[in-house]
Amino acid sequence: MKKADKIIFEDTKSIIYKINNNKFKNKKILITGANGLFGQYFVSLFLNLNKQFNYNIKIYTINKSGPNKFLRNNLPINSNL
């Protein structure tokens, strides 16, 4: 994991305790532009919610240039949608 990816992942680990996150339980989330800075933060946030609280959030991403390394390493890739 790149240093920037680690920083984002650690950042979002602390953010999940500062927001009302119960509304995301068992939801499907579509993130467009997930390769970008904000998109990567949101993906990381939802991954951390799944990891810390077992929220069963389904994360779907749409990217202009395909998934970057962070997404390939952290999300199951399905290009058949």
C-alpha positions in Angstrom: 0.0 0.0 0.0 1.4 3.4 -0.9 2.0 6.0 1.8 -0.9 8.1 0.6 -3.2 5.1 0.7 -2.1 4.4 4.2 -2.8 8.0 5.3 -6.3 7.9 3.8 -7.0 4.5 5.4 -5.8 5.7 8.8 -7.7 9.0 8.4 -11.0 7.3 7.7 -10.5 4.9 10.7 -10.8 7.9 12.9 -13.6 9.6 11.0 -16.0 6.6 11.4 -16.2 7.4 15.1 -17.1 11.0 14.5 -20.1 10.6 12.2 -23.5 9.0 12.5 -22.8 5.9 10.4 -25.8 3.6 11.3 -27.6 4.7 8.2 -25.1 2.8 6.1 -25.8 -0.7 7.5 -26.7 -3.2 4.7 -26.7 -0.5 2.0 -25.5 -0.5 -1.6 -23.2 2.5 -2.3 -22.2 3.8 -5.8 -19.1 5.9 -5.9 -18.3 7.7 -9.2 -14.7 8.8 -9.6 -13.4 6.4 -7.0 -9.8 6.8 -8.3 -9.8 10.5 -7.2 -9.0 11.9 -3.8 -12.5 12.2 -2.5 -13.7 9.0 -4.1 -10.8 7.1 -2.5 -11.7 8.6 0.9 -15.3 7.4 0.6 -14.2 3.9 -0.5 -11.9 3.7 2.4 -14.5 5.0 4.8 -17.0 2.3 3.8 -14.3 -0.4 3.9 -13.5 0.7 7.4 -17.1 0.6 8.4 -17.4 -2.9 7.1 -14.2 -3.9 8.9 -14.8 -2.3 12.2 -18.6 -2.7 12.6 -19.4 -5.5 10.1 -22.0 -3.2 8.3 -22.3 -5.3 5.1 -22.0 -2.3 2.8 -21.8 -3.2 -0.8 -19.5 -0.8 -2.6 -19.8 -0.2 -6.3 -17.4 2.1 -8.2 -17.4 3.7 -11.6 -14.1 5.0 -12.9 -13.2 6.7 -16.2 -9.8 4.9 -16.4 -10.6 1.6 -14.6 -9.7 0.8 -11.0 -6.4 2.0 -9.6 -4.1 -0.1 -7.5 -5.9 0.8 -4.2 -9.3 -0.3 -5.6 -7.8 -3.5 -7.1 -6.2 -4.5 -3.8 -9.2 -3.7 -1.6 -12.4 -4.4 -3.6 -13.6 -7.4 -5.5 -13.5 -6.4 -9.2 -16.4 -7.3 -11.4 -16.4 -5.6 -14.8 -19.5 -7.5 -16.0 -22.0 -5.0 -14.6 
